[in-house]
Amino acid sequence: MDDASPPLQIDREIDTRGLNCPLPILKAKKALNDMQSGQLLKVVATDPGSLRDFEAFARQTGHGLVDQQTVGAEFIHVLRRR
């Protein structure tokens, strides 16, 4: 059993599997615009470039990049709405 921090309370999840840059970022941006400050957005992507793209997106927009994971061929990003 893993004693890591409790699972994140995801407020919204979007599936961008099969989409390439810049579509995962654009869909995340649209979803974040409809969310409240502090809420968490989970993005599931298959574009390997999305790891770098979401790091840059968070830096440029001020949204928090809470977590990034690679699970098999999928890349999971969790953003906190600023």
One Martini backbone bead per residue (centre of mass of N, CA, C, O) as a GRO file, in nm:
protein
   82
    1MET     BB    1   0.097   0.036   0.022
    2ASP     BB    2   0.050   0.371  -0.037
    3ASP     BB    3   0.158   0.676   0.155
    4ALA     BB    4   0.066   0.891  -0.002
    5SER     BB    5  -0.104   1.119  -0.097
    6PRO     BB    6  -0.398   1.194  -0.157
    7PRO     BB    7  -0.611   1.202  -0.383
    8LEU     BB    8  -0.714   1.394  -0.618
    9GLN     BB    9  -0.963   1.644  -0.669
   10ILE     BB   10  -1.133   1.617  -0.946
   11ASP     BB   11  -1.340   1.836  -1.141
   12ARG     BB   12  -1.209   1.776  -1.432
   13GLU     BB   13  -1.221   1.588  -1.748
   14ILE     BB   14  -1.008   1.534  -2.035
   15ASP     BB   15  -0.998   1.396  -2.372
   16THR     BB   16  -0.691   1.391  -2.596
   17ARG     BB   17  -0.682   1.147  -2.751
   18GLY     BB   18  -0.519   1.171  -3.071
   19LEU     BB   19  -0.408   1.450  -3.016
   20ASN     BB   20  -0.231   1.727  -3.134
   21CYS     BB   21  -0.055   1.978  -3.144
   22PRO     BB   22  -0.260   2.219  -2.982
   23LEU     BB   23  -0.525   2.074  -2.878
   24PRO     BB   24  -0.487   2.006  -2.575
   25ILE     BB   25  -0.445   2.301  -2.490
   26LEU     BB   26  -0.708   2.423  -2.601
   27LYS     BB   27  -0.898   2.242  -2.432
   28ALA     BB   28  -0.787   2.325  -2.157
   29LYS     BB   29  -0.840   2.626  -2.176
   30LYS     BB   30  -1.148   2.603  -2.208
   31ALA     BB   31  -1.199   2.450  -1.943
   32LEU     BB   32  -1.070   2.659  -1.746
   33ASN     BB   33  -1.268   2.896  -1.815
   34ASP     BB   34  -1.515   2.714  -1.668
   35MET     BB   35  -1.362   2.750  -1.399
   36GLN     BB   36  -1.259   2.763  -1.081
   37SER     BB   37  -1.064   2.867  -0.857
   38GLY     BB   38  -0.864   2.572  -0.770
   39GLN     BB   39  -0.938   2.384  -0.971
   40LEU     BB   40  -0.923   2.058  -1.125
   41LEU     BB   41  -0.750   1.941  -1.422
   42LYS     BB   42  -0.776   1.660  -1.634
   43VAL     BB   43  -0.538   1.535  -1.878
   44VAL     BB   44  -0.563   1.314  -2.156
   45ALA     BB   45  -0.281   1.197  -2.344
   46THR     BB   46  -0.070   1.092  -2.651
   47ASP     BB   47   0.126   1.328  -2.666
   48PRO     BB   48   0.456   1.360  -2.591
   49GLY     BB   49   0.463   1.683  -2.612
   50SER     BB   50   0.271   1.751  -2.367
   51LEU     BB   51   0.468   1.778  -2.139
   52ARG     BB   52   0.600   2.041  -2.241
   53ASP     BB   53   0.344   2.206  -2.308
   54PHE     BB   54   0.226   2.219  -2.011
   55GLU     BB   55   0.463   2.361  -1.884
   56ALA     BB   56   0.445   2.617  -2.058
   57PHE     BB   57   0.149   2.687  -2.005
   58ALA     BB   58   0.175   2.732  -1.699
   59ARG     BB   59   0.388   2.955  -1.711
   60GLN     BB   60   0.219   3.156  -1.903
   61THR     BB   61  -0.070   3.151  -1.721
   62GLY     BB   62  -0.052   3.052  -1.395
   63HIS     BB   63  -0.109   2.776  -1.383
   64GLY     BB   64  -0.107   2.479  -1.217
   65LEU     BB   65   0.127   2.206  -1.208
   66VAL     BB   66   0.060   1.927  -1.019
   67ASP     BB   67   0.071   1.689  -1.249
   68GLN     BB   68   0.273   1.419  -1.402
   69GLN     BB   69   0.205   1.130  -1.615
   70THR     BB   70   0.307   0.803  -1.722
   71VAL     BB   71   0.074   0.569  -1.885
   72GLY     BB   72   0.214   0.422  -2.094
   73ALA     BB   73   0.073   0.599  -2.375
   74GLU     BB   74   0.000   0.806  -2.146
   75PHE     BB   75  -0.075   1.150  -2.055
   76ILE     BB   76  -0.092   1.310  -1.735
   77HIS     BB   77  -0.262   1.613  -1.644
   78VAL     BB   78  -0.255   1.857  -1.369
   79LEU     BB   79  -0.457   2.144  -1.318
   80ARG     BB   80  -0.465   2.467  -1.163
   81ARG     BB   81  -0.671   2.708  -1.123
   82ARG     BB   82  -0.607   3.058  -1.088
   0.00000   0.00000   0.00000
